[in-house]
Amino acid sequence: MDHLGKYYIGGKWVAPKSDREMAVLNPASEERIGTIFLASEADVDDAVAAARAAFETYSRTSRDERMALLERLMAATLDRFEDLAQAISREMGAPITMARGAQADAGTGHLQGFIDAMARLKDRETLANGDVQVREPIGVCGLITPWNWPINQIALKVVPALATGCTCVLKPSEHTPLSAMIYAEIVEAAGYPAGVFNLIHGDGAVAGSRLSAHPDVDMVSFTGSTRAGKLISKAAADTIKRVTLELGGKSPNLVFADCDLEERVTASVNECMFNTGQSCDAPTRLLVEESCYDEAVDIARRAGEAVTVGDPQEEGDHIGPLFDEIQYRRVQDLIEAGIAEGARLLVGGPGKPEGRNAGWFCKPTIFADVSNDMRIAREEIFGPVLSIIPFRDEEAAIAIANDTPYGLAAYLQTGDRERAERVAARLRAGAIHINGGGFNYGSPFGGYKQSGNGREGGLLGLEDYQEVKTLHFG
């Protein structure tokens, strides 16, 4: 915690120029667990200047040198693995078992995925016409990450920047600075040259805007809301910098009568509630074939009633709180909207779970008989709320699934492999999870439509941080 009130700029822990304080709160208890300073434009400028100076030499390092640093980064991350898990559990409420098994695990999992992808990355190749195509680091990267999967998103942005020879300024969510601070200590321990990686804390209005518009930043990678993504794109437009975005979602989950209903519906409910529903690709719309609708609704009710809410510091498969009061009130508003619009409340509802007076805990909530024009079916709730929607046939299911401005992920439950391939080909989403198939480290992640552009992870995630140059020899 010694470094929490400082920034990591130019290889040193420095005092911010800003004096704007912000309390860091534990969402399970509402207690203050730390204090940060929100960066001024001058702080951002200092971090960018350090990254720009470091790029001149780091961009010319060899692949072997950068691979050796990645291996040292892996060792340093493993050394601090438990620290990362504990920090994430405290700052955003992830239950400690899940914080270890998924949240902190992403720090090493994505890193290994990028190490493997580096072996397949071609920095130089001769084209069929005799020209030589060269890939070079794009430059200084501004990396803006969210609170819901803090280390997952930091690794997906920082690692490819470092791997390809870029330098970077990381602005994590101001709500989850503990894990970001530890990650900066990890990078420092790995021995990266001064200025290659820089960390500031700040809000979107000042630090995020300045980083996006900064003339010495060559690329901005952002994960967060679609609304904020649009603002970042506009801020970056004047300097024509590259912008990659991983934004919101309202993922459909299509359940056909030919699947194992008990298994697949139960798993679908648990997937929606995972991370307290605070995942951009959560399957929050459960589309169920009419012929098995009543049975599926009953299974979902039982599965929802089995989801427990508990203390993030306790081991177990329970879910934790929402991450702050603003998010809690938004989720409550949408639960109330679902009731007002006539959806049938199966499980949960407004208010906090019994016995949970302190903290931003929310009841796991499931609605049935939802139509796709209701707010709970249209808006990204980002809480443990599931909407069940009936469909008549395959064509209707596809139409409902695609009737959203988002396209991050879709889920499909069927016992028919041909149907799975046929339906998946028509779903407008960047990832299709079939019969419980999960995301694997090293695969690309990203969405269609207003869920963003660009891909994170694996080979495509590295290429987003590179420029392409063509050599024409006479």
C-alpha positions as a Markdown table, in Angstrom:
| # | Residue | x | y | z |
|---|---|---|---|---|
| 1 | Met | 0.0 | 0.0 | 0.0 |
| 2 | Asp | 3.0 | 2.3 | 0.2 |
| 3 | His | 2.7 | 3.2 | -3.5 |
| 4 | Leu | -1.1 | 3.7 | -3.6 |
| 5 | Gly | -0.9 | 7.4 | -3.4 |
| 6 | Lys | 1.8 | 7.6 | -6.1 |
| 7 | Tyr | 2.2 | 7.1 | -9.8 |
| 8 | Tyr | 4.8 | 5.0 | -11.6 |
| 9 | Ile | 6.4 | 7.3 | -14.2 |
| 10 | Gly | 9.7 | 6.9 | -15.9 |
| 11 | Gly | 10.7 | 3.9 | -13.7 |
| 12 | Lys | 10.1 | 5.7 | -10.4 |
| 13 | Trp | 7.3 | 6.0 | -7.9 |
| 14 | Val | 6.5 | 9.7 | -7.9 |
| 15 | Ala | 4.1 | 12.0 | -6.1 |
| 16 | Pro | 1.2 | 13.3 | -8.2 |
| 17 | Lys | 1.0 | 16.9 | -9.2 |
| 18 | Ser | -2.7 | 16.7 | -8.6 |
| 19 | Asp | -4.2 | 17.2 | -5.1 |
| 20 | Arg | -7.6 | 15.7 | -6.0 |
| 21 | Glu | -8.1 | 12.9 | -3.5 |
| 22 | Met | -10.5 | 10.0 | -3.9 |
| 23 | Ala | -11.4 | 7.4 | -1.3 |
| 24 | Val | -11.1 | 3.7 | -2.3 |
| 25 | Leu | -14.0 | 1.7 | -0.7 |
| 26 | Asn | -14.6 | -1.9 | 0.0 |
| 27 | Pro | -17.9 | -2.6 | -1.6 |
| 28 | Ala | -18.8 | -5.4 | 0.9 |
| 29 | Ser | -18.4 | -3.1 | 3.9 |
| 30 | Glu | -18.4 | 0.4 | 2.5 |
| 31 | Glu | -15.2 | 1.0 | 4.5 |
| 32 | Arg | -12.4 | 3.1 | 3.2 |
| 33 | Ile | -9.4 | 0.9 | 2.4 |
| 34 | Gly | -7.1 | 3.5 | 0.7 |
| 35 | Thr | -6.7 | 6.9 | -1.0 |
| 36 | Ile | -5.6 | 7.8 | -4.4 |
| 37 | Phe | -5.0 | 11.1 | -6.3 |
| 38 | Leu | -6.8 | 11.7 | -9.5 |
| 39 | Ala | -4.4 | 12.8 | -12.2 |
| 40 | Ser | -4.3 | 16.2 | -13.7 |
| 41 | Glu | -3.5 | 16.9 | -17.3 |
| 42 | Ala | 0.0 | 17.7 | -16.2 |
| 43 | Asp | 0.3 | 14.3 | -14.6 |
| 44 | Val | -0.8 | 12.7 | -17.9 |
| 45 | Asp | 1.6 | 14.7 | -19.9 |
| 46 | Asp | 4.5 | 13.6 | -17.6 |
| 47 | Ala | 3.6 | 9.9 | -18.1 |
| 48 | Val | 3.2 | 10.3 | -21.9 |
| 49 | Ala | 6.6 | 12.2 | -22.1 |
| 50 | Ala | 8.3 | 9.3 | -20.2 |
| 51 | Ala | 6.7 | 6.7 | -22.6 |
| 52 | Arg | 7.7 | 8.8 | -25.7 |
| 53 | Ala | 11.3 | 9.0 | -24.5 |
| 54 | Ala | 11.5 | 5.3 | -23.8 |
| 55 | Phe | 10.0 | 4.4 | -27.1 |
| 56 | Glu | 13.1 | 5.6 | -29.0 |
| 57 | Thr | 15.2 | 2.7 | -27.6 |
| 58 | Tyr | 12.7 | 0.1 | -26.5 |
| 59 | Ser | 11.1 | 0.0 | -30.0 |
| 60 | Arg | 14.5 | -1.2 | -31.3 |
| 61 | Thr | 14.9 | -4.1 | -28.9 |
| 62 | Ser | 15.0 | -7.6 | -30.4 |
| 63 | Arg | 12.2 | -10.1 | -30.2 |
| 64 | Asp | 14.5 | -12.3 | -28.0 |
| 65 | Glu | 15.1 | -9.5 | -25.6 |
| 66 | Arg | 11.3 | -8.8 | -25.3 |
| 67 | Met | 10.6 | -12.5 | -24.9 |
| 68 | Ala | 13.1 | -12.8 | -22.0 |
| 69 | Leu | 11.3 | -9.8 | -20.3 |
| 70 | Leu | 7.9 | -11.6 | -20.8 |
| 71 | Glu | 9.3 | -14.7 | -19.0 |
| 72 | Arg | 10.5 | -12.5 | -16.2 |
| 73 | Leu | 7.1 | -10.8 | -16.1 |
| 74 | Met | 5.5 | -14.3 | -15.7 |
| 75 | Ala | 7.8 | -15.1 | -12.8 |
| 76 | Ala | 7.1 | -11.8 | -11.1 |
| 77 | Thr | 3.3 | -12.2 | -11.6 |
| 78 | Leu | 3.4 | -15.7 | -10.1 |
| 79 | Asp | 5.3 | -14.3 | -7.1 |
| 80 | Arg | 2.5 | -11.8 | -6.5 |
| 81 | Phe | -0.5 | -14.0 | -7.5 |
| 82 | Glu | -2.1 | -14.1 | -4.0 |
| 83 | Asp | -1.6 | -10.4 | -3.6 |
| 84 | Leu | -3.5 | -9.7 | -6.8 |
| 85 | Ala | -6.3 | -12.0 | -5.8 |
| 86 | Gln | -6.7 | -10.4 | -2.3 |
| 87 | Ala | -6.6 | -6.9 | -3.8 |
| 88 | Ile | -9.3 | -7.7 | -6.4 |
| 89 | Ser | -11.5 | -9.2 | -3.7 |
| 90 | Arg | -11.2 | -6.2 | -1.5 |
| 91 | Glu | -11.5 | -3.4 | -4.1 |
| 92 | Met | -14.4 | -4.8 | -6.3 |
| 93 | Gly | -15.9 | -7.5 | -4.2 |
| 94 | Ala | -15.0 | -10.7 | -6.2 |
| 95 | Pro | -15.3 | -13.7 | -3.9 |
| 96 | Ile | -11.8 | -14.9 | -3.0 |
| 97 | Thr | -12.2 | -18.3 | -4.6 |
| 98 | Met | -13.2 | -16.7 | -7.9 |
| 99 | Ala | -10.7 | -13.9 | -7.5 |
| 100 | Arg | -7.9 | -16.6 | -7.5 |
| 101 | Gly | -9.4 | -19.0 | -10.1 |
| 102 | Ala | -10.5 | -16.4 | -12.7 |
| 103 | Gln | -9.6 | -12.8 | -11.9 |
| 104 | Ala | -6.0 | -13.1 | -10.9 |
| 105 | Asp | -5.5 | -16.2 | -13.1 |
| 106 | Ala | -6.1 | -13.9 | -16.1 |
| 107 | Gly | -2.8 | -12.2 | -15.3 |
| 108 | Thr | -0.8 | -15.3 | -16.0 |
| 109 | Gly | -3.2 | -17.0 | -18.5 |
| 110 | His | -3.3 | -14.1 | -21.0 |
| 111 | Leu | 0.5 | -13.6 | -20.6 |
| 112 | Gln | 1.1 | -17.2 | -21.6 |
| 113 | Gly | -1.3 | -16.8 | -24.5 |
| 114 | Phe | 0.7 | -13.8 | -25.8 |
| 115 | Ile | 4.0 | -15.6 | -25.2 |
| 116 | Asp | 2.7 | -18.5 | -27.4 |
| 117 | Ala | 1.3 | -16.1 | -30.0 |
| 118 | Met | 4.7 | -14.3 | -30.3 |
| 119 | Ala | 6.1 | -17.5 | -31.7 |
| 120 | Arg | 3.7 | -17.2 | -34.6 |
| 121 | Leu | 4.0 | -13.5 | -35.1 |
| 122 | Lys | 5.8 | -12.6 | -38.4 |
| 123 | Asp | 7.6 | -9.3 | -38.0 |
| 124 | Arg | 9.0 | -9.6 | -41.5 |
| 125 | Glu | 7.9 | -11.6 | -44.5 |
| 126 | Thr | 8.4 | -11.6 | -48.3 |
| 127 | Leu | 5.2 | -11.3 | -50.3 |
| 128 | Ala | 4.4 | -13.2 | -53.5 |
| 129 | Asn | 5.2 | -10.1 | -55.5 |
| 130 | Gly | 8.7 | -9.8 | -54.1 |
| 131 | Asp | 7.9 | -6.9 | -51.7 |
| 132 | Val | 8.9 | -7.2 | -48.0 |
| 133 | Gln | 6.2 | -6.6 | -45.4 |
| 134 | Val | 7.5 | -5.4 | -42.0 |
| 135 | Arg | 5.6 | -5.1 | -38.8 |
| 136 | Glu | 6.8 | -2.4 | -36.3 |
| 137 | Pro | 5.5 | -1.2 | -32.9 |
| 138 | Ile | 2.8 | 1.4 | -33.3 |
| 139 | Gly | 4.3 | 3.8 | -30.6 |
| 140 | Val | 3.0 | 5.1 | -27.3 |
| 141 | Cys | -0.2 | 3.4 | -26.2 |
| 142 | Gly | -2.8 | 4.9 | -23.8 |
| 143 | Leu | -4.4 | 2.0 | -22.0 |
| 144 | Ile | -7.7 | 2.6 | -20.2 |
| 145 | Thr | -9.1 | -0.4 | -18.2 |
| 146 | Pro | -12.3 | -1.1 | -16.2 |
| 147 | Trp | -13.1 | -2.2 | -12.7 |
| 148 | Asn | -15.0 | -5.4 | -13.3 |
| 149 | Trp | -12.1 | -7.5 | -14.5 |
| 150 | Pro | -9.2 | -5.4 | -13.5 |
| 151 | Ile | -6.2 | -7.6 | -14.1 |
| 152 | Asn | -7.8 | -9.4 | -17.0 |
| 153 | Gln | -8.1 | -6.2 | -18.9 |
| 154 | Ile | -4.7 | -4.8 | -17.8 |
| 155 | Ala | -3.0 | -8.0 | -19.1 |
| 156 | Leu | -4.9 | -7.9 | -22.4 |
| 157 | Lys | -3.5 | -4.4 | -23.0 |
| 158 | Val | -0.2 | -4.0 | -21.3 |
| 159 | Val | 1.3 | -7.4 | -22.3 |
| 160 | Pro | 0.8 | -7.0 | -26.1 |
| 161 | Ala | 2.2 | -3.4 | -25.9 |
| 162 | Leu | 5.3 | -4.6 | -24.1 |
| 163 | Ala | 5.6 | -7.7 | -26.3 |
| 164 | Thr | 5.6 | -5.8 | -29.6 |
| 165 | Gly | 8.0 | -3.0 | -28.6 |
| 166 | Cys | 5.5 | -0.3 | -27.7 |
| 167 | Thr | 5.6 | 1.8 | -24.6 |
| 168 | Cys | 2.5 | 2.6 | -22.6 |
| 169 | Val | 0.6 | 4.7 | -20.0 |
| 170 | Leu | -2.0 | 2.7 | -18.1 |
| 171 | Lys | -5.0 | 4.4 | -16.5 |
| 172 | Pro | -6.9 | 1.7 | -14.7 |
| 173 | Ser | -10.3 | 2.4 | -13.2 |
| 174 | Glu | -10.0 | 4.7 | -10.3 |
| 175 | His | -12.3 | 2.3 | -8.4 |
| 176 | Thr | -9.8 | -0.6 | -8.6 |
| 177 | Pro | -6.3 | 0.9 | -8.0 |
| 178 | Leu | -5.0 | -1.7 | -5.6 |
| 179 | Ser | -4.5 | -4.5 | -8.2 |
| 180 | Ala | -3.1 | -2.0 | -10.7 |
| 181 | Met | -0.6 | -0.7 | -8.2 |
| 182 | Ile | 0.5 | -4.3 | -7.6 |
| 183 | Tyr | 0.8 | -4.9 | -11.3 |
| 184 | Ala | 3.0 | -1.9 | -11.7 |
| 185 | Glu | 5.2 | -3.3 | -8.9 |
| 186 | Ile | 5.3 | -6.6 | -10.9 |
| 187 | Val | 6.4 | -4.8 | -14.1 |
| 188 | Glu | 9.1 | -3.0 | -12.1 |
| 189 | Ala | 10.3 | -6.3 | -10.6 |
| 190 | Ala | 10.5 | -7.9 | -14.0 |
| 191 | Gly | 13.1 | -5.3 | -15.0 |
| 192 | Tyr | 11.5 | -3.3 | -17.8 |
| 193 | Pro | 13.5 | -0.2 | -18.8 |
| 194 | Ala | 12.4 | 3.1 | -17.3 |
| 195 | Gly | 9.5 | 4.7 | -19.1 |
| 196 | Val | 8.3 | 1.6 | -21.0 |
| 197 | Phe | 5.4 | 1.1 | -18.6 |
| 198 | Asn | 3.8 | 4.0 | -16.7 |
| 199 | Leu | 0.9 | 4.1 | -14.3 |
| 200 | Ile | -1.4 | 6.9 | -13.3 |
| 201 | His | -4.7 | 7.0 | -11.5 |
| 202 | Gly | -7.5 | 9.2 | -12.7 |
| 203 | Asp | -11.1 | 9.7 | -13.9 |
| 204 | Gly | -12.4 | 9.6 | -17.4 |
| 205 | Ala | -13.3 | 13.3 | -17.6 |
| 206 | Val | -9.7 | 14.5 | -17.0 |
| 207 | Ala | -7.1 | 11.8 | -17.3 |
| 208 | Gly | -9.0 | 9.6 | -19.8 |
| 209 | Ser | -9.9 | 12.6 | -22.1 |
| 210 | Arg | -6.3 | 13.9 | -22.0 |
| 211 | Leu | -4.8 | 10.5 | -22.8 |
| 212 | Ser | -7.2 | 10.0 | -25.7 |
| 213 | Ala | -6.6 | 13.4 | -27.2 |
| 214 | His | -2.8 | 13.6 | -26.5 |
| 215 | Pro | -0.8 | 14.3 | -29.7 |
| 216 | Asp | 2.1 | 12.1 | -28.5 |
| 217 | Val | -0.1 | 9.1 | -28.0 |
| 218 | Asp | -0.3 | 6.8 | -31.1 |
| 219 | Met | -2.9 | 4.4 | -29.9 |
| 220 | Val | -5.7 | 4.2 | -27.3 |
| 221 | Ser | -7.1 | 0.9 | -26.2 |
| 222 | Phe | -10.2 | 1.2 | -24.0 |
| 223 | Thr | -12.5 | -1.2 | -22.3 |
| 224 | Gly | -15.7 | 0.1 | -20.7 |
| 225 | Ser | -19.2 | 1.4 | -21.5 |
| 226 | Thr | -20.3 | 2.1 | -25.1 |
| 227 | Arg | -21.1 | 5.6 | -24.1 |
| 228 | Ala | -17.5 | 6.2 | -22.9 |
| 229 | Gly | -16.1 | 4.5 | -25.9 |
| 230 | Lys | -17.9 | 7.0 | -28.2 |
| 231 | Leu | -16.4 | 9.9 | -26.3 |
| 232 | Ile | -12.9 | 8.4 | -26.5 |
| 233 | Ser | -13.3 | 7.9 | -30.2 |
| 234 | Lys | -14.3 | 11.5 | -30.7 |
| 235 | Ala | -11.4 | 12.8 | -28.5 |
| 236 | Ala | -8.9 | 10.7 | -30.5 |
| 237 | Ala | -10.2 | 11.7 | -33.9 |
| 238 | Asp | -8.3 | 15.0 | -34.1 |
| 239 | Thr | -5.0 | 13.2 | -34.1 |
| 240 | Ile | -6.1 | 10.2 | -36.2 |
| 241 | Lys | -4.7 | 7.8 | -33.7 |
| 242 | Arg | -5.7 | 4.1 | -33.7 |
| 243 | Val | -8.5 | 3.3 | -31.3 |
| 244 | Thr | -9.5 | -0.2 | -30.2 |
| 245 | Leu | -12.6 | -0.6 | -28.1 |
| 246 | Glu | -14.1 | -3.4 | -26.1 |
| 247 | Leu | -17.5 | -2.1 | -25.0 |
| 248 | Gly | -20.9 | -3.3 | -23.7 |
| 249 | Gly | -23.0 | -6.3 | -24.4 |
| 250 | Lys | -26.4 | -7.8 | -24.0 |
| 251 | Ser | -25.6 | -11.4 | -24.9 |
| 252 | Pro | -28.3 | -13.8 | -26.0 |
| 253 | Asn | -28.4 | -17.4 | -24.8 |
| 254 | Leu | -30.4 | -19.6 | -27.2 |
| 255 | Val | -31.8 | -22.8 | -25.5 |
| 256 | Phe | -33.3 | -25.3 | -27.9 |
| 257 | Ala | -35.5 | -28.2 | -26.7 |
| 258 | Asp | -33.0 | -30.8 | -27.9 |
| 259 | Cys | -30.4 | -29.9 | -25.4 |
| 260 | Asp | -30.0 | -31.4 | -21.9 |
| 261 | Leu | -32.3 | -28.8 | -20.3 |
| 262 | Glu | -31.5 | -29.5 | -16.6 |
| 263 | Glu | -27.8 | -29.2 | -17.2 |
| 264 | Arg | -27.7 | -26.4 | -19.7 |
| 265 | Val | -30.3 | -24.1 | -18.1 |
| 266 | Thr | -28.7 | -24.5 | -14.7 |
| 267 | Ala | -25.3 | -23.7 | -16.1 |
| 268 | Ser | -26.7 | -20.7 | -18.0 |
| 269 | Val | -28.2 | -19.2 | -14.8 |
| 270 | Asn | -24.8 | -19.7 | -13.0 |
| 271 | Glu | -22.9 | -18.1 | -16.0 |
| 272 | Cys | -25.2 | -15.1 | -15.9 |
| 273 | Met | -24.7 | -14.6 | -12.1 |
| 274 | Phe | -20.9 | -15.2 | -12.3 |
| 275 | Asn | -18.9 | -12.1 | -11.1 |
| 276 | Thr | -22.3 | -10.8 | -9.8 |
| 277 | Gly | -23.4 | -10.3 | -13.4 |
| 278 | Gln | -20.7 | -7.7 | -13.9 |
| 279 | Ser | -19.2 | -9.0 | -17.1 |
| 280 | Cys | -19.7 | -7.4 | -20.5 |
| 281 | Asp | -20.3 | -10.8 | -22.2 |
| 282 | Ala | -22.7 | -12.2 | -19.5 |
| 283 | Pro | -25.5 | -14.2 | -21.1 |
| 284 | Thr | -28.3 | -12.0 | -19.6 |
| 285 | Arg | -31.0 | -12.8 | -22.2 |
| 286 | Leu | -32.1 | -16.5 | -22.0 |
| 287 | Leu | -34.1 | -17.3 | -25.2 |
| 288 | Val | -36.0 | -20.5 | -24.8 |
| 289 | Glu | -37.9 | -22.6 | -27.3 |
| 290 | Glu | -41.7 | -22.5 | -26.6 |
| 291 | Ser | -42.0 | -26.3 | -26.6 |
| 292 | Cys | -39.8 | -26.6 | -23.5 |
| 293 | Tyr | -40.4 | -23.1 | -22.1 |
| 294 | Asp | -42.3 | -24.0 | -18.9 |
| 295 | Glu | -39.8 | -26.7 | -18.0 |
| 296 | Ala | -36.9 | -24.4 | -18.6 |
| 297 | Val | -38.4 | -21.6 | -16.5 |
| 298 | Asp | -38.9 | -24.0 | -13.6 |
| 299 | Ile | -35.3 | -25.2 | -13.9 |
| 300 | Ala | -34.1 | -21.5 | -14.0 |
| 301 | Arg | -36.2 | -20.7 | -10.9 |
| 302 | Arg | -34.6 | -23.6 | -8.9 |
| 303 | Ala | -31.1 | -22.6 | -10.1 |
| 304 | Gly | -31.6 | -19.0 | -9.2 |
| 305 | Glu | -32.8 | -19.9 | -5.8 |
| 306 | Ala | -29.6 | -21.9 | -5.3 |
| 307 | Val | -27.4 | -18.9 | -6.0 |
| 308 | Thr | -26.1 | -17.6 | -2.7 |
| 309 | Val | -24.7 | -14.1 | -1.8 |
| 310 | Gly | -21.8 | -13.9 | 0.7 |
| 311 | Asp | -18.7 | -12.3 | 2.0 |
| 312 | Pro | -16.0 | -11.9 | -0.6 |
| 313 | Gln | -13.3 | -12.9 | 1.8 |
| 314 | Glu | -14.9 | -16.3 | 2.4 |
| 315 | Glu | -14.1 | -19.3 | 0.3 |
| 316 | Gly | -16.9 | -20.7 | -1.8 |
| 317 | Asp | -18.9 | -20.4 | -5.0 |
| 318 | His | -21.2 | -17.6 | -3.8 |
| 319 | Ile | -21.4 | -14.2 | -5.5 |
| 320 | Gly | -20.3 | -10.9 | -3.9 |
| 321 | Pro | -21.6 | -7.4 | -3.9 |
| 322 | Leu | -21.9 | -4.9 | -6.8 |
| 323 | Phe | -18.9 | -2.7 | -6.9 |
| 324 | Asp | -20.4 | 0.6 | -5.7 |
| 325 | Glu | -23.5 | 2.5 | -4.7 |
| 326 | Ile | -24.1 | 4.0 | -8.2 |
| 327 | Gln | -24.1 | 0.6 | -9.8 |
| 328 | Tyr | -26.4 | -0.8 | -7.0 |
| 329 | Arg | -28.9 | 2.0 | -7.6 |
| 330 | Arg | -28.8 | 1.4 | -11.4 |
| 331 | Val | -29.5 | -2.3 | -11.0 |
| 332 | Gln | -32.3 | -1.6 | -8.5 |
| 333 | Asp | -33.9 | 0.8 | -11.0 |
| 334 | Leu | -33.9 | -1.8 | -13.8 |
| 335 | Ile | -35.3 | -4.5 | -11.5 |
| 336 | Glu | -38.1 | -2.1 | -10.7 |
| 337 | Ala | -38.5 | -1.4 | -14.4 |
| 338 | Gly | -38.9 | -5.1 | -15.2 |
| 339 | Ile | -41.7 | -5.4 | -12.6 |
| 340 | Ala | -43.4 | -2.2 | -13.9 |
| 341 | Glu | -43.3 | -3.4 | -17.5 |
| 342 | Gly | -45.0 | -6.7 | -16.6 |
| 343 | Ala | -42.3 | -9.3 | -16.6 |
| 344 | Arg | -42.9 | -12.2 | -14.2 |
| 345 | Leu | -40.6 | -12.1 | -11.3 |
| 346 | Leu | -39.3 | -15.7 | -10.6 |
| 347 | Val | -36.5 | -15.1 | -8.1 |
| 348 | Gly | -35.1 | -12.2 | -6.2 |
| 349 | Gly | -36.4 | -8.7 | -6.7 |
| 350 | Pro | -35.7 | -5.2 | -5.3 |
| 351 | Gly | -33.6 | -4.6 | -2.2 |
| 352 | Lys | -30.7 | -6.3 | -0.5 |
| 353 | Pro | -30.6 | -9.9 | 0.5 |
| 354 | Glu | -31.7 | -10.7 | 4.0 |
| 355 | Gly | -29.0 | -9.8 | 6.6 |
| 356 | Arg | -26.9 | -7.8 | 4.2 |
| 357 | Asn | -27.4 | -4.2 | 5.4 |
| 358 | Ala | -23.9 | -3.0 | 4.8 |
| 359 | Gly | -22.3 | -3.3 | 1.4 |
| 360 | Trp | -23.8 | -3.1 | -2.1 |
| 361 | Phe | -25.3 | -6.6 | -2.2 |
| 362 | Cys | -28.1 | -7.4 | -4.6 |
| 363 | Lys | -30.5 | -10.3 | -4.8 |
| 364 | Pro | -29.9 | -12.7 | -7.7 |
| 365 | Thr | -33.0 | -11.9 | -9.8 |
| 366 | Ile | -34.7 | -13.8 | -12.7 |
| 367 | Phe | -37.6 | -12.6 | -14.8 |
| 368 | Ala | -39.7 | -14.8 | -17.1 |
| 369 | Asp | -42.2 | -13.8 | -19.8 |
| 370 | Val | -39.9 | -11.0 | -21.0 |
| 371 | Ser | -40.3 | -9.4 | -24.4 |
| 372 | Asn | -37.3 | -8.1 | -26.2 |
| 373 | Asp | -38.6 | -4.5 | -26.2 |
| 374 | Met | -38.5 | -4.2 | -22.4 |
| 375 | Arg | -35.7 | -2.2 | -20.7 |
| 376 | Ile | -34.4 | -5.3 | -18.9 |
| 377 | Ala | -33.9 | -6.9 | -22.3 |
| 378 | Arg | -32.5 | -3.9 | -24.1 |
| 379 | Glu | -30.2 | -2.3 | -21.5 |
| 380 | Glu | -26.9 | -3.6 | -20.1 |
| 381 | Ile | -27.8 | -4.1 | -16.5 |
| 382 | Phe | -24.4 | -5.2 | -15.2 |
| 383 | Gly | -25.8 | -7.0 | -12.2 |
| 384 | Pro | -27.2 | -10.5 | -11.3 |
| 385 | Val | -30.3 | -10.1 | -13.4 |
| 386 | Leu | -31.5 | -12.7 | -16.0 |
| 387 | Ser | -34.4 | -12.2 | -18.5 |
| 388 | Ile | -36.1 | -15.2 | -20.0 |
| 389 | Ile | -37.7 | -14.7 | -23.4 |
| 390 | Pro | -39.7 | -17.4 | -25.3 |
| 391 | Phe | -39.2 | -18.0 | -29.1 |
| 392 | Arg | -41.2 | -19.9 | -31.6 |
| 393 | Asp | -38.6 | -21.5 | -33.9 |
| 394 | Glu | -35.0 | -21.2 | -35.1 |
| 395 | Glu | -35.7 | -18.1 | -37.3 |
| 396 | Ala | -37.4 | -16.3 | -34.5 |
| 397 | Ala | -34.6 | -17.1 | -32.1 |
| 398 | Ile | -32.0 | -15.7 | -34.4 |
| 399 | Ala | -34.0 | -12.6 | -35.0 |
| 400 | Ile | -34.4 | -11.9 | -31.3 |
| 401 | Ala | -30.8 | -12.7 | -30.6 |
| 402 | Asn | -29.6 | -10.2 | -33.2 |
| 403 | Asp | -32.1 | -7.5 | -32.2 |
| 404 | Thr | -29.6 | -5.5 | -30.1 |
| 405 | Pro | -27.1 | -2.8 | -30.7 |
| 406 | Tyr | -24.5 | -5.0 | -29.1 |
| 407 | Gly | -22.6 | -8.0 | -30.5 |
| 408 | Leu | -19.9 | -9.1 | -28.0 |
| 409 | Ala | -21.0 | -12.7 | -27.4 |
| 410 | Ala | -23.8 | -15.2 | -27.8 |
| 411 | Tyr | -24.5 | -18.6 | -26.2 |
| 412 | Leu | -26.1 | -21.6 | -27.8 |
| 413 | Gln | -27.5 | -24.8 | -26.2 |
| 414 | Thr | -28.5 | -27.6 | -28.6 |
| 415 | Gly | -27.9 | -31.3 | -29.0 |
| 416 | Asp | -27.7 | -30.9 | -32.8 |
| 417 | Arg | -24.2 | -30.1 | -34.1 |
| 418 | Glu | -25.5 | -29.1 | -37.5 |
| 419 | Arg | -28.0 | -26.7 | -35.9 |
| 420 | Ala | -25.2 | -25.3 | -33.7 |
| 421 | Glu | -23.0 | -24.5 | -36.8 |
| 422 | Arg | -26.0 | -23.2 | -38.7 |
| 423 | Val | -27.3 | -20.8 | -36.0 |
| 424 | Ala | -23.8 | -19.7 | -35.0 |
| 425 | Ala | -23.1 | -18.6 | -38.5 |
| 426 | Arg | -26.0 | -16.2 | -38.3 |
| 427 | Leu | -25.4 | -14.7 | -34.9 |
| 428 | Arg | -23.8 | -11.3 | -35.1 |
| 429 | Ala | -21.4 | -11.6 | -32.2 |
| 430 | Gly | -17.6 | -11.9 | -31.8 |
| 431 | Ala | -17.7 | -15.1 | -29.7 |
| 432 | Ile | -20.2 | -18.0 | -29.7 |
| 433 | His | -20.2 | -20.3 | -26.7 |
| 434 | Ile | -21.8 | -23.6 | -27.6 |
| 435 | Asn | -23.0 | -26.0 | -24.9 |
| 436 | Gly | -20.9 | -24.5 | -22.2 |
| 437 | Gly | -17.7 | -23.9 | -24.2 |
| 438 | Gly | -15.7 | -21.3 | -22.4 |
| 439 | Phe | -13.1 | -18.7 | -23.5 |
| 440 | Asn | -9.6 | -20.0 | -23.8 |
| 441 | Tyr | -6.5 | -17.9 | -23.2 |
| 442 | Gly | -4.8 | -17.1 | -26.5 |
| 443 | Ser | -8.0 | -16.7 | -28.5 |
| 444 | Pro | -9.2 | -13.3 | -29.8 |
| 445 | Phe | -11.9 | -11.5 | -27.8 |
| 446 | Gly | -14.0 | -8.6 | -29.1 |
| 447 | Gly | -17.4 | -7.7 | -30.6 |
| 448 | Tyr | -19.5 | -6.7 | -33.5 |
| 449 | Lys | -21.6 | -3.5 | -33.8 |
| 450 | Gln | -21.6 | -1.2 | -30.7 |
| 451 | Ser | -19.6 | -3.8 | -28.7 |
| 452 | Gly | -16.4 | -2.3 | -30.1 |
| 453 | Asn | -13.7 | -2.8 | -32.7 |
| 454 | Gly | -10.4 | -4.6 | -32.7 |
| 455 | Arg | -9.6 | -7.9 | -30.9 |
| 456 | Glu | -7.7 | -8.6 | -27.7 |
| 457 | Gly | -5.8 | -11.8 | -27.0 |
| 458 | Gly | -3.6 | -14.1 | -29.1 |
| 459 | Leu | -2.1 | -13.2 | -32.5 |
| 460 | Leu | -4.8 | -10.6 | -33.4 |
| 461 | Gly | -4.3 | -8.9 | -30.0 |
| 462 | Leu | -0.6 | -8.4 | -30.9 |
| 463 | Glu | -1.2 | -7.2 | -34.4 |
| 464 | Asp | -3.4 | -4.4 | -33.1 |
| 465 | Tyr | -0.3 | -2.9 | -31.5 |
| 466 | Gln | 1.7 | -2.9 | -34.8 |
| 467 | Glu | 2.0 | -0.7 | -37.9 |
| 468 | Val | 2.7 | -2.4 | -41.2 |
| 469 | Lys | 5.4 | -1.1 | -43.5 |
| 470 | Thr | 6.1 | -2.3 | -47.0 |
| 471 | Leu | 9.6 | -2.3 | -48.5 |
| 472 | His | 9.7 | -2.0 | -52.3 |
| 473 | Phe | 13.2 | -3.0 | -53.6 |
| 474 | Gly | 14.4 | -1.9 | -57.0 |
